[in-house]
Amino acid sequence: MTTAPSIVARPVTRLLMVLALVLGLSGGVATTLAPPAQAAGASSSVRYKALHYAASKKGAPYVYGAAGPWRFDCSGLTMWSYARAGKRIPRTAAQQYAATIHFRKVWRKPGDLVFFVRGGTIYHVGIYAGGGKIWHAPRTGSVVKLVNLWTSAVRYGRVR
């Protein structure tokens, strides 16, 4: 036998949902309350293809402003990888963040984008590989590589 939610639980749930939405929007960040699988976004095959293309660039040198196919900066790698998978995304990390569907960490999937935040500003992006790891082009003097996420100051985005 199932029981109906209490009259008290419904208003509290609604209040929490509205509060989360208002707080998310007040900082200029769109928040998705439903799991991204229920929201519009790139199919899992597109995400896996983008992830595959990013991984195929292991060892490619970081060059500021480069967008492949032999040299990359962080957003150049994500843009190039998604383009090969059949999806166009903007050039910079901040523009890519603005163009994606945002969601909570628990709903991340391989191929989703991971955005790094400092002082409310998006400054870096990588592609989630699963298992707490990302592919990214970190900085001058480095190369495209797979690393463990080193901070919790990240936001997640799914390409539309």
N, C-alpha and C positions, 0 to 999 in steps of 0.2 A: 504494500500500500504506500502510495506517495503522499506527501503532505505539501500543501501550498505554501509558498514563501510567506512569512509573517508580514502583516501590514507594516510593521516597523522596518523590516529589512528592505522593502522596496524603496521607500523614500531615502533611506541611508545610502543604498546603492546608487540611486539616481544622483544624490547630492555629491557623492564621491566622484562619479563620472563627470559631472558638470565642473566640479572643482579641478579635476585633473585637466580637463579641456581648457578651462580658463587659465590655469597656471601655465600650461604649455603654450598657449597662444599669447599670453602677456609678455613672454620673453621673445616673441617673434618666431617661435618654433612650433610648427604644426605637429600635432600628436595624433597618432592612430591608436584608438582604444581597442579595436578588434585585431585579432591576429592578421598579419599581412597576407596570409594565404587566402583570407576572405576579402582582401582589398585588391584593387587592380594592380598589376605589376608584371614584371618580366616572368616568363615561365621558368620552371626549374631547369629546363634544358638550356635556355639562354644564359642563366646564371652559371651553370656548370661549364658551358662553352667559354664564357668570359673568364672564369677561374682557370680553365685549361690554358687559355691564351696567355694570361698573366704568368702562370707557372712556366710556360715555354720560354719566357724571357729571363729566366734565372741567370744571373751573372751579367746582364746588360748594364752598362754604366749609367749612373745618374748624371744627367745634365739638366740644369735649370732651364725650363721652357721647352724641353724636348718631348715629343709625343710619338716616338717610334719611327721606324720599326727596330732601330738598333740602339737607341739611347732614349731614356725616359726621365721625366720627373714624376712625382707621385700621381698627380691628376692626369698626366699624359699616359701613364700606364693603364689607369682605369678606363680612360676614354678610348684608347687604342684597343684594349681587350674587349670592351663592350661593342665597339664598332665591328670587330672581327666576328663577334657573336650575333651581329645583326641589329644592334640597338645603338642609336646615337644619343650621347649624353654631352652636356656642356664641357668646356675646357678646364675651368678651375675647380678646386675642391669645394669652395663656397658655392659656386654655381651648381655643382653636382649635388650638393646637399639640398639646395633649394628645389631641385628638380626630382628628388626622390620621395618615396613614401617612407615616413619615419615610424619606428616601432621600438618595442622594448627588447632588451638583450635576450630574453628567453625565447624570442621568436626568430632569432637570427639563423640564417641558413648559408651553407657554402655558396659563394658568389655574390652575397650581399656586400654593400659597401660599408666600410668602417671609417667614420670621420672623427678626427681628433680635435678637441676643443681646448682653447686656452683663453680665459677672460671673456668667454661668450663668443669667441671668434673661431671659425673653422680654419685650421691651418695645415691639415695633412689628411690624406685619404689612402686607404688600402682596400684590398679585396679579401673578405673573410674566407678562410680555407677550411674551417672546421677545427674542432679540438682546441679552440682558443688561440689559433694562429692566423696570421694574415700574410699575404704577398704584398710587398710594397717597394717603392723606390725611395729610400730614406733621405739621402742628403748628398751633397757634393763629396766626392772621394769614395762613395760607396756604390753598391750595385743592387739590382733587383734581387730580393731574397725573401725567404719564408722565415718569419720570426714569431715568437710568442707575443701576444698582446702584453704590453708592459705597463699599462695604466687603465684605470676605469673611467677616465675622463674622455669617453668616446660616445658617439651617437651612431645609430645604425640607420641605413637607408636602403631601400629596394628600388631598383630602376623600374620606371613605369613602362 
